[in-house]
Amino acid sequence: MKHSGKAALAALRLIGLAGAGVLALLVGALLAKYIGSFVLNYLTWALAGLWVLFTVFTFYFFRDPDPMVPTGPNLVIAPGHGKVDVIETTTEAEFMGGECQRISIFLSVIDIHVQCAPVAGRVAFFKHTPGQYLSAMRADSARFNENVHIGLYAAEPPGEKIGLCLIAGLIARRIVPWIGQDDTVQRGERISLIQFGSRVDVYLPRRARIKINLGDRVIGGETVIAAFD
């Protein structure tokens, strides 16, 4: 599947950097002759243990199972894993062009952080906005935090607008999109990675029928969140 394995590569990069840091500290400790052998041995085991714990956590955080993408016409699926904490009518002018529905999904640090395309279609709008790193638990964090705004023209119903906003959080410091302007995507295809806690907003036309409730937990690439009749 397209983009499969990219999350694991990101995990390996972080683990490698952490390992290099541990090695540098150990070399520094060896060169510091005033450190006694007992302290050096203790530091070696302590640093090695911390690196092992970091490795286990990083592989867990960057897990990326293949989604069981639902079939059927005119469906919109959850782009991310997490808890639905906002369902509202709002205004989004940049891509949706006015009043629309918003579903917001909060991704905690223990959730999967790979995002999937909610529909098949074409990327008609792509905008990265630098910002702060406030807690993504705030439903309005997109107004202040770094985010990537993506607009899709759906393949079904043809030309229907679906908007996404990938939002960095207090711990999440990097959004890694795997798509760009004018790319075509398939429903459930991996499109991005947000590292360490974040939020994903979905913008839908008013006529879309919401299929989930406030407080539901959704699975990215699998849970149907809306449909067009």
Buried (B, 14 or more C-beta within 10 A) or exposed (E): EEBEEBBEEBBBEBBEEBBEEBEEEBEEBEEEEEBEEEEBEEBBEEBEEEBEEBBEBBBEBBEBEEBEBEEEEBBBBBBBBBBBBBBEEEEBEEBBEEEBBBBBBBBBBEBBBBBBBBBBBBBBBBEEEEBEBBEBEBBEBBEEBBBBBBBBBBBBBEEBBBBBBBBBBBBBBEBBBBBEEEBBBBBBBBBBBBBBBBBBBBBBBEEBEBBBEEEBEBBBBBBBBBBBE
